[in-house]
Amino acid sequence: MRTRKALVASIFLFFVSVAAAATEQSIEVTIAAFNDFHGHLEPLEPGGRGGAEALAAAIEELRQRNPHTVVVSAGDLVGASPLLSGLFRHEPTIEAMNRLGLDFNAVGNHDLDDGPDELLRLSRGGCHPSGEHTCLGEQVGTPVPFEGARFAFLAANTIRRATGETLFPPYAIREFDGVPVAFLGLTLRGTYRIVRPQSVVGLRFEDEAQTVNRLVERLRAQGVRAIVVLLHEGGRQNGDFDGCVGISGPIVDIVRRLDDEVDLLVTGHTHQAYNCRLPNAAGREVPVTSAGSYGRFLSVIDLRLDRQSGDVIEAAARNVPVQGGTHEEIGRLIDAYRTLAMPLAKRVVGHIERDYTR
């Protein structure tokens, strides 16, 4: 209980004044965002920051304070992952995210490590075609066969060459008391250069800003005025985890070319944590966040929406460390998979008979 209270205090004191500002003319929506989770179901070190349980506990506290909370990921949910996720075809991570309540994940380059068909399986469900280390629900207490993601993958600029269609939907619209908010998901245009060629056969990746601006026109025609972009591309900065000192990298140019209708960018790929405001094509500064990697930080963004126009009239963002807190169901899931992985994890794979230095 002390851990939970400390977590509440560290995350939410910042938002008291913002919540108080909501009126009958406006509605407050909270975005809980992370990126580059890479299947890190456990913290890198015992008791350290990150991991699925601590992330779920922090998000649950947000939901208790504001039912209008959306949980988003800016890509690389899986891929380049520890044994606990990778051995079991990343099914444990998808199952943990289902229980955490993830709503949307923008497809990142590592999400495509095993090819588009495997990512589609993780989304839709079913057993891995190899039949090995898959669909173990009877042993870990999850549905059999593997149920797939209860959340949506978004891929606005990942295109099937054969059809010209996106691999996953380009965006999703969520309504809050009748006020629509659009969530667009994209990966970096250069994905094809950093993923194994066989994993992106038949796919092309379009320019990030051009794709967003084209979709903004479509959304504007539908009457959507609040637009959040989940982009698996980012930048680097020299400040602390909640700072924006000397920000550089592709994200700066991408934002500079964006339509003024875009209200928030949740970014990733560089494994950096930052909380910035960058100028768009109209010169207006737009919130741009990134939450590091492995669930060690959470970007919490409060958007205040005008009920009449649907516009975002205020945005307040903060990056907070994620440490401590438990989630009973996710904890049981991780324990069960850890037990199954233990024989392989303890297997001796070789010996070194002399001193080894890195």
N, C-alpha and C positions, 0 to 999 in steps of 0.2 A: 504493500500500500504506500509506503514511503517513496518507493521508486516511481510509482504511478503519479503521486502528487508532485514530485519534483519534475517529472516530465511535463505535466500540465502547466506548471508555473513557467518553465523555460520556453515553452512554445507559445503560450496564449496570452500572456500579459500584453504583448505587442498589439493584440487585436481588439482589446477592450474598447479603445476609443473609436476604432473603425466600425465595430458592431453597433456602438451607440449612435453612430451617425445615420444608420439606416432608418428610413421613414416610410410612411405609407406610399410615398411617391417613388420609392426605390426598393430594390431587393438585393440582398447580399449573397453572392456565390463564392464559395471557397474552393480554390484549386490546390490539391495536394499533389506535388509533382516530384518525381525522381527520374533517374536515367542511368544507363549503363549498369544495371543490376548484375548482369552476367552470371545468373544462377547462384549468387552468393547467399545461400539460405542461412548460413551461419556467419557470425562476425569473423574477421580475419584472425583475431585473437580472442580467447575466452574473456568475456566481460567487456570487450571492446565495442566500438561503434558499429552499427549496421546489423545486417541479418534480417530475415523475414519477420521474426517475432517482434523485434523492437520497432520495425517499420509499421507493422500492423497495429501495434499498441498506440503509436503516435497518431496514426490515421483514425483510429477509433475515437480518440479524444477529440479530434477535429470534428468528426461527425456528431458527437454528442453536443458540441457547442453550436454547430450549424448543420441542420439536416440537408441543406443545399450544398453538399460537398461532392466534388468530382475528383476521382483519383486517376492520375495520368502518368504515363511513362514515355520518355522521349527516346526510346529505342535501346537495342542491345539488351533486351530482357534476358536472353539466353545466348549461348555461344561463348567460347573462351572461358569456360566455367569450371569450377571445382568438381571433383569426383562425384560428390553427392547429387549433383544435377546431371552432369554429363554422362555418367555411367547408365543412368536410367532414362536416357533419351530426352532429358529435360522435362519429363512429365512431372517430377516433384516441384519444379519451379512454377509450372502452369497451375498445378493443384494448389500451391501456396498462394499464388496471386488470386485465384478464385476465392479463397477464404479471406484474403486480405481485402477484397472488394475493388480490385483494379477495374477501371471502366474502359480506358483506351490505351493502346500501346502503338506508337509510331514504329514501323518496321525500320530497324537499323541494319548496318552491314553485317554484324555478327549474327543477327537473327536469321540471316540467309546462309550461314556457313554450311549447312547440310542441304542446301537447295530449296527452291520454292515449294516443291511437293511435300517435303518434310515439314516446312513451316505451316503449310495448309493443314497437314495432319494434326499438328499441335493445336491449331485453331479449331478444327472440326471434330477431332477425337478419333479413336480407333488405335489399334496396336501397330507398332513399328513393323514393317514388312519382314525384318530379319527374325522376328519372334523372340529375340533375346533381350533381357532386361527391360521388358515393356509390359504394360497392362498388369501390374502387380497389386491391383486394388484389394484383392482378398487378403493380402499380407500386410497392407498398410492402412486399410480402412477407408478406401476411396472407391468410387464406382468402377465396375468392370463391364465392358472394356473401358479403357481410358476415355474420359468424357470430353476432353478438349477444353478450350478456353471459354469461360463465361463472359469474357470481355472481348472487345473488338480490336482487331489489328487494323491499322490505317496505313495506306501506302499511296499517296496522291501522285508521286512522281516515279513509282516503280511500275513499268509498263510491260505487258506481254507483247513481244514483237509480232506474234502471229495474229493477234486480234486487235491490238491497239487499246485494250482494256487494262485497267489497273489490276495488279495482283490481288489487292484487297480494296475495300471502299476507300475513296479519297478523303472522306470526312464523315462526321456524324453530327447530328443536331440534338441537343438536349434542351428541354424546356423547363423553366423554373417559374411556377405560377403564371404560365402562359408566355413568359419571355424567352425567346430562343437564343441559345448560344451554340455556335459552331466550333467543332474541334477538327482541325486539319492535321494529318500526319504525313511526314516526309522523311526521307533519308538523304544523305549527302549525294550530290550528283556524281561524285567520283567513286561510288561504291564498287563499280566494276573493276577498278584498279587495285583494290585492296582485299577482294574476296577471290577465292580460287575460281579460275575461269569456268570450271565445270559446275560451280554452284550458281552461276548467273546466266547460264546458257538460255537464250530465248528471252532475256530481259533487257530493257534499256532504262536509263535513269535520266530524267529530264531536269532542267535548271530549276533550282529551288524557288527563287523569287518569281520567275515567270509562271511557274505552276500555281503558286499561291495567288498571284494577282489575277490569273484567269479564273480561279475558283471564287475569288472575292466577287467578281462580277456576277457569277451565277447565284451566289448567296445573297447578294444585295437585291437581285431580282426577286428572291423568295422572301424578302423582308427581314433578313437576318442582319443585325447591326453589331452584334458582339461576336468577335472572331478570335479564337485562340489557336495558335500554331504550335504543334509539337514537332520539333525538327531535330533529327539526329545529325546535327552539325553544330560546331561551336567555336569557341575562342579560348584565349589564355589571358590571365591577368596576374598582377603581382601583389594583390592585397590579400586579406584574410577571406574566409569562406563566405562572408556576407558582403564582400567588397567588390569594387570594380576599378582597380588601379591599372592604368595602362592597357586596357583591353585591346587585344589584337586578334587577328585570325579571320577566317572566312565569314564568320557571323556578322562582322561589322559591315562588309559590303552587301551581304544578303539583306540585312535590315534596311540599309540605305536605299535599296531598290523596291521596297515593299509599299503597297497601297496603304493609304492612311486609315483604311477601315480595320486593319489588323491591330488588335488591342494588347496582345501579350504573346511572347514567344517563350516556350519552354524548350531548352536546348540540351545538347549532350555531345557525345563522341570524344571530346578531349579529356574526359574524366576530371575536369576542373569544376570547382564550385565558385560561382559568382552571382552577383545580384546587381544588374546594370540597368541603365536607361540609355538607349541608343537612338540616334536620329533616323527617321524613315525618309521616304522620298519627298514628303512634304515638309521635312525639317522638324517634325514633332518627335519628341523623345518617347520611346515605347519601352515598357518593362521587358527585360530579357534575363531569364534565370537559367542556372544550371546547378545541379545538386551533387556534383562530384561523381562518386561511383559506389557500387556495392551496397547501396542503402544506408550509407553513413551520414548522409544529410537529407533533409526534406525541404523542398521549396514550398512555402505556403503563401499563396497569393489570394488576397481578398479583392473581388471585383464588385463594385456597387453599380447596379444596372438601373436605368430609368425605366419604370414600368410602362410609360407611354411610348417612348421612342425606341426602347430596346438598346439604346447606346450604353456603353461603359462610361460612367461619369467620374469614377475614382478607382484607382488601383493601388494597393499597398502590398509589397512583397518582402519576404524575409527568408533567409536560409537558416535552418536550425539543425544542430547536431541530433542524431538519432542514437540513443544509447539507453539501455535498460528497458523495462517493460516486457511483458510476456503476453502470449496469445495461446490459450490452452489447445485449441484445435490444430493450429499450425505447429505448435511444439510437439504434439503427438505424431504428426505427420513426419516431421524431421527426425524424430527419434526412431520411427519405424524404418525409414529409408537408411538411416545411419547403421542400424543393426544389419540390414541386408548388405550394405557396402563393406562392412567390417572385414570379412575374410579377404577381399581383394586389397583393401587399404593396408592390411598388415602383411601382405605377401612380400617376401624378400625378392627383389628383382635383380640384385647384383651386390658385389662387394668392392670396396676400395681398400687396397692394401698399403697405400702410402698417403701422406698428408695431401689434402686437396685444398687449394686456395682459389677463390673466385677472382 
